[in-house]
Amino acid sequence: MEDLLRVRDLTIGFKTDDGVVQAVRGVDLEVAPGEIVSIVGESGSGKSVTAMSLLQLLPATAKIEGSVLFEGEDLLAASDQRMMQVRGGEISMIFQDPLTALNPVYKVGRQIEEIYLAHNKVSRKVARARAIEMLGLVGIPQPDRRIDQYPHEYSGGMRQRAMIAMALACDPKLIIADEPTTALDVTVQAQVLELLVDLSTRLQTAVVLITHDLGVVAGMAQRVVVMYAGRVVERGTTDEIFDETAHPYTSGLLRSLPRLTGDLDTPLLPIAGQPPSMLKPPPGCAFHPRCPYALEEAGCMSDVPDLVERGPILHAAACHRTDELLEQGLLGRLEELGA
């Protein structure tokens, strides 16, 4: 199947008074039609900057290199007029905090109507009917009444559902969801994620899910891309990432997740240290200052590791010691490690 989205060697830097922040460094990404792909990593790893670049939403201070091919068209070279058609029409975005993403002085329905009117030559009456339809589709009760309420009259979960309704209004081929459940409690989080999966399956809409929590993607994404310090350090199917972990950073993220089984007194295992400053990333493997397995003789401190294919499907990892660590049982299936 031909890719809907294909990103190649994406590099993004921001000029500051202290130097250039190297936010994204040579990222490759593919998304097939109807597929859910998750980009995972800590704050500052380059996830959101990568997502924003797809729609040319970065400030003028950003220097972007590489290519972002959407159905074969390079969006980085597209005109402002063309991007107006793409944003909301062909690619939609669900932002992290719906309370700030929604305009507080306009009714929710009006905001969905405006999106639909911007991309379709229809009457206001038709746009209102579409807004009611979309609110119903995402599970808002009494959509014909709720359409005339303001964002502050919605609960957090309902606001996020309204954002999804807005994103789906024009039948986009791709939705970018940037930490869509961060401000929600666990129960509502699960409902919103289940809704995204259900709508993606029914409407065959591709989704790029940005998150810092690998637990969120376990039962949702088909493929996972793990980013650290602006680079992709591991990618593969969800099963490969969870059951055949091939990078110490991915292993660290998984070990830090709370578990429902085992001893309640067992402490969580956070990754030591802090993510590096992207003004001056560490030489070699950027993870080496925090990695318990880094060795100078293996090149961890001096050589940037390549993203090496691990199998016949899609699995790849960027670590100098992957094979050795797998042989020693230090990576791989976490259940076997007692994690």
Beta strands, then each sheet from edge to edge (+ up, - down):
strand 1: 5-16
strand 2: 19-31
strand 3: 36-40
strand 4: 62-70
strand 5: 73-74
strand 6: 91-94
strand 7: 174-178
strand 8: 206-211
strand 9: 223-228
strand 10: 231-237
strand 11: 308-309
strand 12: 316-317
sheet 1: 2+ 1- 4+ 5-
sheet 2: 6+ 7+ 8+ 3+ 9+ 10- 12+ 11-
end
